[in-house]
Every structure is written in C-alpha cells, then in structure tokens.
C-alpha cells in the first residue's frame, strides 16, 4: 500500500515527515548550510576527501568527549558543524586545546584552519590554531576558495554532494543518525560516480535530504539558529573581491 507508512489523525492520513516534532523549514543550501560544511571541501581539495573524513571523525569524537564531560550532559555536539563551536565558552575552548593540542588530527588540520583564518576573521574553529595568520597567503587562499565555491555552490553539484555525503557519514559514524528499520541506505561512496550511475543518483537524493535535516534540526525546536557564522562567511567572501557574474 502506498499509504501504509502514514499516520492516521482522525479521518486524515498524515505523511511521516509532517508528523515529526521538528518543524519543516525551507532552506537555501549555499546561504545556510554550505558555510557550516565548507571546510570539508576546502581541506578535502588539499588532502583528499577520504582523509578529510577520517580527520573530521577523529576531531568529532575527541571534542565531543571533552564537551560532554564539561557540560555534564549527553546533548549532541557536532564538531564538524562550525557554528557548534560558537556555543563553546572560553573555558571550554581552552580545555579543548589543552586536551588535544598533541593530537594527530589537530596537528594535521591546523595549517588548513590557519589559512581559512586569513580570509574569515571570525572562524569558529580559529581557537584551535596556535600560530598567527600568514597574511601573505591570502591571494592563494582566495583563489582556492573561489574554485571550491564554484564546485559546491549548488547542492546537486558533485563537490557539494561529496561534502553532504561526508556529513551523513559522520552522523552515522558518531551514532547521531538513526535510520528507520527497512529504509534502504545507499552506498555513500557511489557519490564519487555521480551522475553516471543509477546508484550514485540514489545516493545523491539520500544525502541531500538527510544532510538538510541534520544541519537545520541540530538545535531542536527550542532554539533556531541565528546564522551568525553563515552571515560572517559570506560577508568576508564579498570583502575579498567584487562579485563575478557569468
């Protein structure tokens, strides 16, 4: 039956997505979600997407452990979503640095975060960088960022799909994403073949939908994001060069 998964409310049948407690919101990928995840594309372009995923996972596990202990609760903390770091107090940030300054993931990510800090003055993960920004790197970084923004600007572009697939993979690896029994989870690696195969197209649909729900619903119904970081992200981009129109 087509309607077998619907929920009956009196004489009405409600689709499962409309029965969720988290309200549905209209979203714009490049405005609201790309700034949160762009670092995955930036670093991935330099060292490879698979290595970047490994480092993001190591960072997520390490930082979340520190935050959970300091806050004494089990509320999810997604270190791979940059705005989450804006919720940290100065004490929490200092403790993260103290506990993980010698970690392999931080040593490998620091140069890339440092370069991002040259362009974005208020980078949420800037506190993880120990060395001052190298302003001489700005032309090179701007050029890199321009290329990656072109590759990721549209949510169905291959670059954007790889970022979204990485985010969904991180949700699964850190046990934050639970999938309904019987739901077919595609092979996320198929994204690298997009759009050439049917499997890659199925994976693309899955990651776009899942990633959207993950990023926007992470704070639950109680606190809507103020989008402070996304605004800062684009404002600093616009300050670098004049807009180009194709």
C-alpha positions as a Python dict, from the first residue, in 0.01 Angstrom:
ca = {
    (1, 'X'): (0, 0, 0),
    (2, 'X'): (126, 345, -91),
    (3, 'X'): (-13, 498, 231),
    (4, 'X'): (86, 218, 468),
    (5, 'X'): (350, 434, 644),
    (6, 'X'): (110, 730, 700),
    (7, 'X'): (-21, 815, 1047),
    (8, 'X'): (-395, 842, 1099),
    (9, 'X'): (-519, 1159, 1272),
    (10, 'X'): (-894, 1128, 1293),
    (11, 'X'): (-1013, 1098, 933),
    (12, 'X'): (-684, 1222, 788),
    (13, 'X'): (-370, 1030, 689),
    (14, 'X'): (-54, 1227, 767),
    (15, 'X'): (279, 1163, 586),
    (16, 'X'): (558, 1065, 830),
    (17, 'X'): (765, 1376, 759),
    (18, 'X'): (473, 1602, 858),
    (19, 'X'): (431, 1410, 1184),
    (20, 'X'): (785, 1489, 1300),
    (21, 'X'): (830, 1709, 1606),
    (22, 'X'): (1092, 1921, 1436),
    (23, 'X'): (913, 2174, 1216),
    (24, 'X'): (983, 2170, 843),
    (25, 'X'): (1175, 2474, 721),
    (26, 'X'): (1253, 2598, 375),
    (27, 'X'): (1629, 2606, 332),
    (28, 'X'): (1881, 2754, 94),
    (29, 'X'): (2189, 2534, 62),
    (30, 'X'): (2450, 2795, -25),
    (31, 'X'): (2321, 3052, 226),
    (32, 'X'): (2257, 2841, 533),
    (33, 'X'): (2436, 2507, 510),
    (34, 'X'): (2737, 2547, 284),
    (35, 'X'): (2918, 2782, 529),
    (36, 'X'): (2884, 2522, 805),
    (37, 'X'): (3041, 2247, 595),
    (38, 'X'): (3266, 2431, 351),
    (39, 'X'): (3579, 2345, 548),
    (40, 'X'): (3530, 1981, 446),
    (41, 'X'): (3555, 2085, 81),
    (42, 'X'): (3847, 2321, 143),
    (43, 'X'): (4056, 2065, 329),
    (44, 'X'): (3939, 1781, 104),
    (45, 'X'): (4063, 1966, -201),
    (46, 'X'): (4409, 1969, -44),
    (47, 'X'): (4450, 1629, 115),
    (48, 'X'): (4167, 1421, -30),
    (49, 'X'): (3805, 1374, 76),
    (50, 'X'): (3857, 1036, 242),
    (51, 'X'): (4147, 1160, 458),
    (52, 'X'): (3945, 1468, 549),
    (53, 'X'): (3656, 1247, 659),
    (54, 'X'): (3891, 1047, 883),
    (55, 'X'): (4024, 1365, 1045),
    (56, 'X'): (3674, 1511, 1088),
    (57, 'X'): (3566, 1192, 1263),
    (58, 'X'): (3868, 1196, 1496),
    (59, 'X'): (3803, 1562, 1577),
    (60, 'X'): (3435, 1497, 1639),
    (61, 'X'): (3496, 1211, 1882),
    (62, 'X'): (3769, 1398, 2070),
    (63, 'X'): (3596, 1735, 2103),
    (64, 'X'): (3258, 1584, 2187),
    (65, 'X'): (3412, 1382, 2470),
    (66, 'X'): (3556, 1700, 2622),
    (67, 'X'): (3235, 1898, 2581),
    (68, 'X'): (3016, 1624, 2726),
    (69, 'X'): (3235, 1598, 3033),
    (70, 'X'): (3248, 1973, 3091),
    (71, 'X'): (2876, 2021, 3039),
    (72, 'X'): (2783, 1702, 3222),
    (73, 'X'): (2511, 1610, 2976),
    (74, 'X'): (2460, 1387, 2675),
    (75, 'X'): (2341, 1656, 2435),
    (76, 'X'): (2494, 1601, 2094),
    (77, 'X'): (2783, 1825, 1991),
    (78, 'X'): (2875, 1815, 1624),
    (79, 'X'): (3230, 1944, 1596),
    (80, 'X'): (3219, 1916, 1217),
    (81, 'X'): (2944, 2182, 1200),
    (82, 'X'): (3132, 2507, 1255),
    (83, 'X'): (2858, 2701, 1436),
    (84, 'X'): (2864, 2443, 1715),
    (85, 'X'): (3199, 2589, 1823),
    (86, 'X'): (3033, 2928, 1870),
    (87, 'X'): (2835, 2772, 2155),
    (88, 'X'): (3155, 2697, 2347),
    (89, 'X'): (3259, 2916, 2639),
    (90, 'X'): (3616, 3045, 2670),
    (91, 'X'): (3677, 2783, 2938),
    (92, 'X'): (3557, 2504, 2710),
    (93, 'X'): (3771, 2623, 2422),
    (94, 'X'): (4081, 2643, 2640),
    (95, 'X'): (4018, 2292, 2771),
    (96, 'X'): (3974, 2152, 2420),
    (97, 'X'): (4310, 2300, 2323),
    (98, 'X'): (4479, 2172, 2640),
    (99, 'X'): (4349, 1819, 2599),
    (100, 'X'): (4404, 1782, 2226),
    (101, 'X'): (4699, 2005, 2138),
    (102, 'X'): (4917, 1700, 2081),
    (103, 'X'): (4663, 1503, 1879),
    (104, 'X'): (4738, 1394, 1524),
    (105, 'X'): (4406, 1527, 1391),
    (106, 'X'): (4472, 1877, 1526),
    (107, 'X'): (4829, 1889, 1401),
    (108, 'X'): (4713, 1794, 1052),
    (109, 'X'): (4415, 2028, 1043),
    (110, 'X'): (4583, 2335, 1195),
    (111, 'X'): (4758, 2459, 877),
    (112, 'X'): (4432, 2443, 684),
    (113, 'X'): (4233, 2617, 958),
    (114, 'X'): (4510, 2877, 977),
    (115, 'X'): (4476, 2951, 605),
    (116, 'X'): (4099, 2976, 636),
    (117, 'X'): (4151, 3224, 919),
    (118, 'X'): (4333, 3454, 679),
    (119, 'X'): (4008, 3501, 488),
    (120, 'X'): (3748, 3458, 764),
    (121, 'X'): (3830, 3679, 1060),
    (122, 'X'): (3583, 3512, 1296),
    (123, 'X'): (3632, 3147, 1201),
    (124, 'X'): (3454, 2940, 1470),
    (125, 'X'): (3744, 2690, 1485),
    (126, 'X'): (4005, 2964, 1486),
    (127, 'X'): (4078, 2899, 1853),
    (128, 'X'): (4232, 2565, 1752),
    (129, 'X'): (4508, 2743, 1559),
    (130, 'X'): (4819, 2829, 1761),
    (131, 'X'): (5018, 3024, 1502),
    (132, 'X'): (4924, 3377, 1383),
    (133, 'X'): (4764, 3412, 1042),
    (134, 'X'): (5001, 3443, 748),
    (135, 'X'): (4858, 3737, 553),
    (136, 'X'): (5090, 3666, 261),
    (137, 'X'): (4886, 3350, 195),
    (138, 'X'): (4565, 3546, 125),
    (139, 'X'): (4587, 3558, -259),
    (140, 'X'): (4645, 3183, -273),
    (141, 'X'): (4365, 3110, -26),
    (142, 'X'): (4121, 3339, -207),
    (143, 'X'): (4195, 3157, -532),
    (144, 'X'): (4137, 2819, -367),
    (145, 'X'): (3814, 2931, -206),
    (146, 'X'): (3680, 3071, -533),
    (147, 'X'): (3738, 2739, -704),
    (148, 'X'): (3576, 2538, -427),
    (149, 'X'): (3276, 2770, -403),
    (150, 'X'): (3215, 2719, -773),
    (151, 'X'): (3231, 2343, -719),
    (152, 'X'): (2997, 2348, -417),
    (153, 'X'): (2760, 2639, -475),
    (154, 'X'): (2468, 2426, -594),
    (155, 'X'): (2364, 2144, -365),
    (156, 'X'): (2345, 1891, -651),
    (157, 'X'): (2691, 1980, -783),
    (158, 'X'): (2936, 1697, -734),
    (159, 'X'): (3155, 1893, -492),
    (160, 'X'): (2855, 1979, -275),
    (161, 'X'): (2730, 1620, -284),
    (162, 'X'): (3067, 1490, -159),
    (163, 'X'): (3053, 1736, 133),
    (164, 'X'): (2696, 1631, 216),
    (165, 'X'): (2786, 1263, 190),
    (166, 'X'): (3075, 1320, 430),
    (167, 'X'): (2837, 1489, 674),
    (168, 'X'): (2592, 1199, 660),
    (169, 'X'): (2879, 954, 705),
    (170, 'X'): (2991, 1146, 1014),
    (171, 'X'): (2639, 1135, 1154),
    (172, 'X'): (2633, 758, 1110),
    (173, 'X'): (2987, 703, 1244),
    (174, 'X'): (2921, 906, 1558),
    (175, 'X'): (2582, 739, 1619),
    (176, 'X'): (2382, 1058, 1582),
    (177, 'X'): (2179, 944, 1285),
    (178, 'X'): (1935, 659, 1326),
    (179, 'X'): (1762, 521, 1020),
    (180, 'X'): (1417, 366, 1027),
    (181, 'X'): (1410, -11, 1001),
    (182, 'X'): (1369, -125, 644),
    (183, 'X'): (1496, 200, 491),
    (184, 'X'): (1750, 134, 219),
    (185, 'X'): (2074, 325, 283),
    (186, 'X'): (2269, 365, -41),
    (187, 'X'): (2643, 321, -67),
    (188, 'X'): (2769, 674, 0),
    (189, 'X'): (3087, 602, -196),
    (190, 'X'): (2869, 596, -507),
    (191, 'X'): (2865, 976, -488),
    (192, 'X'): (3209, 979, -649),
    (193, 'X'): (3046, 838, -966),
    (194, 'X'): (2767, 1097, -977),
    (195, 'X'): (2574, 1137, -1203),
    (196, 'X'): (2689, 849, -1422),
    (197, 'X'): (2517, 562, -1239),
    (198, 'X'): (2170, 499, -1102),
    (199, 'X'): (2322, 408, -766),
    (200, 'X'): (2502, 744, -748),
    (201, 'X'): (2178, 928, -824),
    (202, 'X'): (2001, 737, -546),
    (203, 'X'): (2284, 822, -307),
    (204, 'X'): (2267, 1188, -407),
    (205, 'X'): (1896, 1211, -324),
    (206, 'X'): (1954, 1042, 10),
    (207, 'X'): (2242, 1265, 123),
    (208, 'X'): (2077, 1591, 13),
    (209, 'X'): (1762, 1515, 213),
    (210, 'X'): (1943, 1374, 516),
    (211, 'X'): (2207, 1646, 536),
    (212, 'X'): (1944, 1919, 520),
    (213, 'X'): (1756, 1774, 815),
    (214, 'X'): (2077, 1720, 1013),
    (215, 'X'): (2213, 2072, 988),
    (216, 'X'): (1891, 2264, 1039),
    (217, 'X'): (1742, 2043, 1312),
    (218, 'X'): (2055, 2003, 1523),
    (219, 'X'): (1934, 2252, 1785),
    (220, 'X'): (1589, 2101, 1807),
    (221, 'X'): (1269, 2303, 1826),
    (222, 'X'): (1380, 2517, 2120),
    (223, 'X'): (1650, 2729, 1959),
    (224, 'X'): (1654, 2840, 1598),
    (225, 'X'): (1999, 2927, 1468),
    (226, 'X'): (2081, 3296, 1435),
    (227, 'X'): (2303, 3210, 1137),
    (228, 'X'): (2583, 3426, 1277),
    (229, 'X'): (2857, 3224, 1113),
    (230, 'X'): (2690, 3189, 770),
    (231, 'X'): (2646, 3567, 758),
    (232, 'X'): (3009, 3621, 854),
    (233, 'X'): (3119, 3361, 600),
    (234, 'X'): (2957, 3537, 305),
    (235, 'X'): (3031, 3890, 423),
    (236, 'X'): (3403, 3811, 441),
    (237, 'X'): (3390, 3645, 100),
    (238, 'X'): (3235, 3956, -52),
    (239, 'X'): (3507, 4174, 100),
    (240, 'X'): (3781, 3991, -88),
    (241, 'X'): (3679, 4063, -448),
    (242, 'X'): (3392, 4207, -642),
    (243, 'X'): (3115, 3965, -738),
    (244, 'X'): (3151, 3794, -1073),
    (245, 'X'): (2851, 3726, -1295),
    (246, 'X'): (2851, 3455, -1559),
}
